[in-house]
Amino acid sequence: MNFAKYALAAALCAASSTAFITPKNARVSRYTAGQQVPSRVMAATLDTPTTEAAEPSVMRPPIDFVWSDVASQLIEKFGYSQAEVDMYEGEVENNKDNLIKIYKALQMARGFENACNQQYMQGKIRGFMHLDNGQEAIPGLVEYAIKNGDKKYSYYREHTHAIASGVDPGAVMAELFMKETGTCKGAGGSMHIFDKSTYFQGGWALVSEQLPYAAGAAKSILMDRALGVSDNENFEKEDVAPPADDDRISIVFVGEGGAQNGRTAELLNSAAKDNLPLLLLVIDNGRAINTYTGDVATNGSVFDQGKHYGVPGLRVDGYDAADVAKGGKAVIDYVRSGKGPAILQVHTYRFNGHSPADPEHERGRKDEKAWARAEQDPIKKFEDKYTANGVFTEDELKEFKKEVLAEVKAAVKFADESPMPPMELAKELEYPDAPDTDYNLRPAPAFADAVNARTISPEQMETVQAHIAGLREKAIAGDISIGDAINLAIHEEMLRDPTTTIHAEDLQAGSSYDIPKLTQQTYGKIRAADEIIDEGHFIGKALGEGMNGYRPIVELMNTNFGIFGMAEISSAGNTYATTGGQFDMPMTIVGAGGTAPNQALGAEHSQPFHAYVMGIPGLKICSAASPDAAYGITKSMIRDNGPCFLFAPVKMMKEAKGTLDLDKCAPLNKSALLHEASAESVAAGNAVTVLTYLHGVKEAQMVIDEIQEEGFDIDLIELRSLKPLDMDTIRKSLERTNKVAILDESTKSGGIGATVSARISEECFDLLDAPVKRLCMDDAPVPYASTMEVAVVKRGSDLVQGVFDLATGQY
């Protein structure tokens, strides 16, 4: 702790000693060397005498915008008249109450972050923390122009954005202190501030991941209007249309370094295509982490990138918080008016490193930081401007600052005195719905019929009902495929609950296996979205819808394409827990995948993506090798309040046929005993438990006769629930057979079989008469040629040998 104190003292001394060094390419300070700098008690940086010193070269000079620079952009790019621009100016400059609101937001942001830094140095805040000092114009704008009902998506530097959005400072500080009274009960921390009551929806730690989420949130606003529903006091949808003057927007914050991510182009395309009420707010501090952005990016003018999509952009100077508020509100009102998305880029400087632990060795960073504290402090700018023109006295500003800092002090006290969360809370936050939930008992929304009646035409309803009737006839006759069974489940659930949506590639055409067939033709583009070819983007949009009262389904044409969406899938799994249970995450991802023998699809289409996602917390993961399993599991997943992933066997989607247990939801935590070994084989010690899934089910069923002809038999268990794993069914079988083989459609290292084998060894060791037999894919990539593929992918013949080895003790 002493080291931390000395380090802090040294840092303050270093900062103050260089506070007023002026670079060659900077604008001339209003005070020249040798002049007396007016004393300001409320100034945010330490007052020190100016000294002659070598002038460092600041890599990124200020833009020195005045209001006319902003006004001309509003007229040229946003179509505002001069009178309208003058109105936005007057609403700030001629309204003392608005100026007070902005100033208090600036001081709250600075004061809160300074307090965070102090508490971090004392060890009360841990982990990663990212401070916002120098960028206070952004929370000033949020406080001034953003409404409670607007959806707000920020990144890991979001404390001040949350507080300006109306989140209680005490709850934010308590979250940083790991306390149960924090915004997320201590489950989120500094990078994950969420608050349902203010629609502050993150706090996301992976750079730029929040962009598609905000698009999904914006889409939810349009869906509220289209369906005629809105949130009740419990933030659940009810059959009450939004008011006629509903002007909610979705706002997403991103740094200009993060804006170089490809998600920005996808966001602009989607927002323009759907005319989303979305504001992309780019915080341009010239640093991608600490690296000078110009060193890694050719085009830093993010505000101008929207022109290719018809999305206007405005650039403002974060040094002048009042101008940011004026110009920013004009852009926000443009979005509110229904004209579509827009970009606001705020040129600013960050006074601190990326995090308190940052050594800041990057080129030019230390000199720039010292210069910016002296020459680009938006609080000092505000104070100088509005005391000089007589709007405020110094005493007034001191009083405002005193009031704000008292609130910050109270927030620290509240956090310090709050209790830590109980250990048991961690497991309670794993899933919104318990694994043994009976989804057949879950009631449908009371407004379903009313919403369907006003959003689905009689002709559309007649067509979809005929389609459903045809599929049900196939199901009764035992002639329905896996793809059609999933399609039937989706239509039944979309009619049962109009908040259910679907996203897919080639959706209009039914994709590859008819899973989304006739959805857009029935429910329209608002609920059934044909998507660009980037799974991460539309999984992300689905996440944003799920946070805002909708039940998105994502169909992956091939589950391996989900590799593009690993960040989004991971965050979907984490969201319920990270938000302290505030936000459910109903999302169903379904698709064909796996690796069948003789598949001939090559390595990229034959990856065990089901194994890749097993380590993501909060996901329920199932497989279905029959139409009946696919149908019942799909219905349950859509009704579940958490993220679920259903894998179906790619080579069996149209081939496997069967009957369905119509109108029934299947459990999401149970495996299925498909074949039971005879009592005689059990008594003779010739029975083996076989665990498998996807194409392994077919492979195992095809060799049962051969196994029996050799004098052996098997309990064949389909692992329909991969996570959570149904150990009860496995244990019950092992109590009979005492031997187990796993026909595994994933690799030897890190595969499903590895997990299952470990669980059996840990929990059922006393039941085993032989080691677990793993028949898994080799770690080598799956070849295209069948002569090589046989060395990698296991099949029925391998199972026959494995059962023989176990039953005869040849292991």
Secondary structure, DSSP 8 states (H G I E B T S, - for coil): -HHHHHHHHHHHHHHHHTTT---TTS---SS-TTS-----TT-SS-------------SS------HHHHHHHHHHHH---HHHHHHHHHHHHT-HHHHHHHHHHHHHHHHHHHHHHHHHHTTSS-S-----TT-THHHHHHHHH--TTSEEE--SS-HHHHHHTT--HHHHHHHHTT-TTSTTTTSS-TT--EEGGGTEE----STTTHHHHHHHHHHHHHHHHHHT-EE-TTS-EES----TT----EEEEEETTGGGSTHHHHHHHHHHHTT--EEEEEEE-SEETTEEGGGT-S---GGGGGGGGT--EEEEETT-HHHHHHHHHHHHHHHHTTS--EEEEEE---SS-SSTT----STTHHHHHHHHHHH--HHHHHHHHHHHTTSS-HHHHHHHHHHHHHHHHHHHHHHHHS----TTHHHHTS-SS-TT--GGG----TTHHHHHHHHS-HHHHHHHHHHHHHHHHHHHHT-EEHHHHHHHHHHHHHHH-TTEEEEETTTTTTTTTSTTTTHHHHH-TTTEEE--S-HHHHHHHHHHHHTTT-EEEEEESSGGGGGGGHHHHHHHHHHHHHTTT-S---EEEEEEE---TT---TTGGG--HHHHGGGSTT-EEEE-SSHHHHHHHHHHHHHSSSEEEEEEEGGGTTT-EE---TT----SS--EEEE---HHHHHTT-EEEEEE-THHHHHHHHTHHHHHHTT-EEEEEE--EEETT-HHHHHHHHHHH--EEEEEEEETTT-HHHHHHHHHHHHSGGG-SS--EEEEE-SS---SSHHHHTTTS--HHHHHHHHHHHHHT--
